[in-house]
Amino acid sequence: MRVTAIMALTVVFMSPLSAQEKAAEKTNSAAGREVCVVYKGLATGALVHAMLKELPDKIILRTESVTITEEELGQELAAAPDHLQDELAQNAFFVVEQIAARKLLIFLARREAKKSGTDVSGYDERKLIQRTLEPARKGVKVTTAEIAGFYRDNRRSLGGASLEDVRKQIEYYLRDRKEKEAVVSYLQGLGKQLPIEISAKWLKKYAATARNNPLDKHRWNGKSTLVAFSGASCCGPDGLKAVLETITKKYGKALNVVYLEARGWQILAARYNVNSIPTLILFDQAGSEVFRKNGALTGKEIERELGKIGITP
C-alpha cells in the first residue's frame, strides 16, 4: 500500500459529528486499506490489492474504467445455474472479483491495442482476455526434472504406467497448472497497476457470509489446518478420507483436519484455486498457506509435511 506522509501541524475546527456521520465512520473504519490487509485470505485474484473506500450507495466497485453495481451483481447471480445460486450468493465477493477480473482484462486489452495501433474491433470478450493474459502464459516452461519428480511422487496413482507411457500427459498437466498459477499471479497484481476501489460497507457484510463455511471457520481459529478437497470415489478403495481420519485421531489437539467433497463445495474450491481432486492444502496457525499438493498422499507423507512446520501429535 502506498502511503504519503505529510509532516505538518494543522489546527482543524470541526462541528461535532452527527449520529449518521458517526455510524458511517464506524462502518467504514477500514476505508483506505487494502482488502488483503483487512480481510486476509478473502481475495484470491484481481481484488487482492483493491482499496476499501466509502462509495455511493449501490456501487460495489469502481476504477477509472470499470464500475460494478449491486444491480449488475444481482443479474449475474440470477443467471447462474440453479444448483450453484445459494453458494454463489454466499460468496458474492468471489462473484464480484470474477466480474472485475473480466472487465479489467478487457479494458487493458483495448488500452494496449490503442497504444500499439492494433485493430481489435472484431475481437470478442474471450479473445480480448486471452490477448491480455498471453504474456503471463508465454513464459511458462516444464522441465524434464519436474516431469520426473511428478512421476516419482504420484507413481502410486498412475496405475503402474512407466514414465515414458505418461510423460506427455504429465507435461500437459504441469504446463496447464503452471499457466493457471501464472494467470492468478497476474490477476493479483492488477491492483498495483490500476487504482481499484471497493465499498467498505458492502464488503464488511459479505466478507462475513463468505467465511461461513467449514474451511474458513477452522483456518482462522488460531490452529494449523489441513484441508482436503476430494471425492467419495477418489483415491482407491481405502480413500483419502480414511487417511485423514487417522491423522485426525493422532493430531486432533494440534491440527484442524477438514475433508470437503469438492462437488458439494464448487465455489469454495474455485475460491481456493482447486483445479483437480484430490488437492490437499496446509495452513499454518496464522492462516497462511504453507503447502499444497495435487494428488493423494500417504499418512507418512502428510506427517512429514506437518513436521516441517513444527506440528507434532
C-alpha positions in Angstrom: 0.0 0.0 0.0 1.4 3.4 -0.9 1.1 6.0 1.9 2.2 9.6 1.5 3.3 11.1 4.8 2.9 14.8 5.2 4.6 16.3 8.3 2.8 19.4 9.3 0.9 20.8 12.3 -2.7 21.6 11.4 -5.4 23.0 13.6 -8.9 22.0 12.4 -12.1 23.3 13.9 -15.0 21.0 13.3 -18.6 20.8 14.4 -19.5 17.5 16.3 -20.3 14.5 14.1 -24.0 13.8 13.7 -25.3 10.3 14.7 -25.5 9.4 11.0 -21.9 10.5 10.4 -20.7 8.5 13.4 -22.4 5.4 12.1 -20.8 5.9 8.7 -17.4 6.4 10.3 -17.7 3.2 12.3 -18.9 1.2 9.3 -16.1 2.4 7.1 -13.3 2.3 9.7 -11.4 0.0 7.3 -11.6 2.6 4.5 -8.3 3.4 2.9 -6.7 0.0 3.5 -6.2 -2.9 1.1 -8.6 -5.9 1.0 -5.7 -8.3 1.7 -4.8 -6.5 4.9 -8.3 -6.1 6.4 -9.7 -9.4 5.1 -6.7 -11.7 4.9 -7.1 -14.6 2.5 -10.6 -13.5 1.2 -9.5 -12.1 -2.1 -7.6 -14.6 -4.4 -7.4 -12.7 -7.7 -8.0 -9.2 -9.1 -9.1 -7.6 -5.8 -6.2 -8.6 -3.5 -4.9 -5.1 -3.6 -8.2 -3.2 -4.0 -8.7 -0.3 -1.6 -11.6 -0.2 0.8 -13.5 3.1 0.3 -16.7 4.8 1.2 -18.6 4.6 -2.2 -22.0 5.8 -3.2 -25.0 3.6 -2.4 -25.5 0.7 -4.8 -21.9 1.0 -6.1 -19.8 -2.1 -5.1 -16.6 -1.4 -7.1 -15.1 1.3 -9.3 -11.9 2.1 -11.1 -11.1 4.7 -13.8 -12.7 2.5 -16.4 -14.9 -0.1 -14.6 -17.9 0.1 -12.3 -19.8 -2.8 -10.7 -23.2 -2.1 -9.2 -25.4 -4.2 -6.9 -27.9 -4.5 -9.8 -25.2 -6.0 -12.0 -24.2 -8.5 -9.3 -27.9 -9.5 -8.9 -28.2 -10.1 -12.6 -25.0 -12.2 -12.6 -26.3 -14.3 -9.7 -29.8 -14.7 -11.3 -28.1 -16.1 -14.5 -26.2 -18.8 -12.6 -27.2 -22.4 -12.7 -29.9 -23.2 -10.0 -27.7 -25.7 -8.1 -25.0 -23.0 -7.6 -27.1 -20.0 -6.8 -27.1 -20.4 -3.0 -23.3 -21.0 -2.8 -22.7 -18.0 -5.2 -24.9 -15.8 -3.1 -22.9 -16.7 0.0 -19.8 -15.9 -1.9 -20.9 -12.7 -3.5 -17.4 -11.2 -3.1 -16.0 -14.0 -5.2 -18.5 -13.3 -7.9 -17.6 -9.6 -7.9 -13.9 -10.5 -8.1 -14.7 -12.6 -11.2 -16.7 -9.8 -12.8 -13.9 -7.3 -12.0 -11.2 -9.5 -13.5 -13.1 -9.9 -16.7 -13.8 -6.2 -17.1 -10.3 -5.1 -16.2 -8.7 -7.6 -18.6 -10.9 -6.4 -21.4 -10.1 -2.8 -20.6 -6.3 -3.5 -20.5 -6.5 -5.3 -23.9 -8.2 -2.4 -25.5 -5.9 0.2 -23.9 -2.8 -1.7 -25.1 -4.3 -2.2 -28.6 -5.0 1.6 -28.8 -1.4 2.3 -27.8 0.1 -0.1 -30.3 -2.3 0.8 -33.1 -3.8 -2.7 -33.3 -7.4 -3.1 -34.5 -9.3 -5.3 -32.1 -12.8 -4.2 -33.1 -13.6 -7.7 -34.3 -12.4 -9.4 -31.1 -15.0 -10.8 -28.7 -14.5 -10.7 -24.9 -12.8 -14.1 -24.8 -10.2 -13.1 -27.4 -9.5 -9.8 -25.7 -9.0 -11.5 -22.3 -6.6 -14.0 -24.0 -4.7 -11.2 -25.5 -4.1 -9.6 -22.1 -3.1 -12.9 -20.4 -0.9 -14.2 -23.2 2.4 -12.6 -21.9 1.8 -14.2 -18.5 1.3 -17.7 -20.0 4.1 -17.3 -22.6 7.0 -17.7 -20.1 5.7 -21.0 -18.6 8.1 -24.0 -19.1 8.1 -27.5 -17.8 11.4 -29.2 -17.2 12.4 -32.8 -17.6 13.2 -32.8 -13.9 9.7 -31.6 -13.0 8.1 -34.3 -15.1 10.3 -37.0 -13.4 9.6 -35.6 -10.0 5.8 -35.6 -10.5 6.0 -39.2 -11.8 8.0 -40.2 -8.7 5.6 -38.5 -6.3 2.5 -39.8 -7.9 3.6 -43.2 -9.2 1.1 -45.0 -7.0 -1.9 -43.3 -8.6 -0.7 -43.8 -12.2 -1.6 -47.4 -12.3 1.9 -48.8 -12.7 2.4 -47.0 -16.1 6.1 -46.3 -17.0 7.4 -42.7 -17.1 7.6 -42.9 -20.9 4.0 -44.0 -21.1 2.7 -40.9 -19.3 5.4 -38.3 -20.0 3.3 -36.3 -22.4 0.2 -36.3 -20.1 2.3 -35.2 -17.1 3.9 -32.4 -19.2 0.5 -31.2 -20.3 -0.9 -31.3 -16.8 2.1 -29.5 -15.3 2.0 -26.8 -18.0 -1.7 -26.3 -17.6 -1.2 -25.9 -13.8 1.7 -23.5 -14.2 -0.2 -21.4 -16.7 -3.1 -21.2 -14.3 -0.7 -20.1 -11.5 0.8 -17.5 -13.7 -2.6 -16.1 -14.5 -3.6 -16.0 -10.8 -0.3 -14.1 -10.1 -1.0 -11.6 -12.9 -4.6 -11.0 -11.6 -3.3 -10.5 -8.1 -1.1 -7.7 -9.4 -3.9 -5.8 -11.1 -4.5 -3.6 -8.0 -0.9 -2.4 -8.3 -1.5 -1.4 -12.0 -4.8 0.2 -11.6 -6.5 2.1 -8.7 -9.4 -0.3 -7.7 -11.8 0.8 -5.0 -14.4 -1.4 -3.3 -17.2 -0.4 -1.0 -16.0 -0.9 2.6 -19.6 -1.1 3.8 -20.7 -3.7 1.3 -17.6 -5.9 1.8 -17.9 -5.8 5.6 -21.3 -7.6 5.2 -20.3 -10.1 2.5 -16.9 -11.0 4.0 -18.8 -12.5 6.9 -21.0 -14.6 4.7 -18.1 -15.8 2.6 -16.3 -17.2 5.7 -19.3 -19.1 6.9 -18.0 -22.5 5.8 -16.1 -25.3 7.4 -12.7 -24.4 5.9 -12.6 -20.7 6.7 -14.1 -21.3 10.2 -11.1 -23.6 11.0 -8.4 -21.7 9.0 -8.7 -18.6 11.1 -9.2 -20.1 14.6 -5.5 -19.9 15.6 -4.7 -23.5 14.9 -3.0 -25.1 11.8 -5.4 -26.5 9.3 -5.1 -29.3 6.8 -7.9 -29.4 4.2 -8.6 -32.0 1.5 -10.8 -31.3 -1.5 -11.6 -34.7 -2.7 -14.4 -37.1 -3.7 -16.1 -40.2 -2.3 -14.8 -42.4 -5.1 -11.4 -40.9 -5.2 -8.0 -42.4 -4.4 -8.9 -46.2 -4.4 -10.8 -48.4 -2.1 -9.3 -47.0 1.2 -9.6 -43.4 0.0 -8.0 -40.2 1.3 -10.8 -39.8 3.8 -9.6 -42.9 5.8 -6.0 -41.4 5.8 -7.3 -38.1 7.2 -9.4 -39.9 9.9 -6.2 -41.4 11.1 -4.4 -38.1 11.1 -7.3 -36.5 13.0 -7.1 -39.1 15.7 -3.3 -38.7 16.0 -3.1 -34.9 15.8 -6.5 -33.8 17.0 -5.4 -31.3 19.6 -2.7 -29.7 17.4 -4.4 -29.6 14.0 -7.7 -28.9 12.3 -8.5 -31.5 9.7 -11.2 -30.6 7.1 -12.5 -33.0 4.4 -14.7 -31.5 1.7 -16.5 -33.2 -1.1 -15.5 -30.9 -3.9 -18.7 -31.5 -5.8 -20.7 -30.1 -2.9 -18.3 -27.0 -2.4 -17.7 -26.0 -6.0 -17.4 -22.2 -5.4 -15.3 -22.7 -2.3 -13.0 -24.9 -4.3 -12.8 -22.2 -7.0 -12.0 -19.6 -4.4 -9.1 -21.7 -3.3 -7.9 -22.3 -6.8 -8.5 -26.0 -6.7 -8.4 -27.3 -10.2 -8.3 -31.1 -9.6 -9.0 -33.6 -6.9 -7.7 -34.7 -4.6 -6.0 -31.4 -3.5 -4.5 -31.1 0.0 -3.6 -27.7 1.4 -1.9 -27.0 4.7 -2.3 -23.6 6.5 -0.2 -22.6 9.5 -1.6 -21.0 12.7 -1.8 -17.6 11.1 -3.9 -19.0 8.2 -1.1 -18.7 5.7 -0.8 -21.4 3.1 2.5 -23.4 3.5 1.9 -26.5 1.5 -0.3 -27.6 -1.4 -0.4 -31.0 -3.2 -2.4 -32.1 -6.2 -2.8 -35.8 -5.7 -3.2 -38.3 -2.8 -0.6 -38.5 0.0 0.0 -41.3 2.4 -0.3 -40.8 6.1 3.5 -40.8 6.4 3.9 -38.1 3.7 1.3 -35.9 5.4 3.1 -36.3 8.8 6.3 -35.3 7.1 4.8 -32.0 5.9 3.3 -31.4 9.3 6.6 -31.8 11.0 8.2 -29.2 8.7 6.1 -26.5 10.4 6.5 -28.0 13.9 3.2 -29.8 14.3 3.6 -32.9 16.4 1.0 -35.4 17.8 
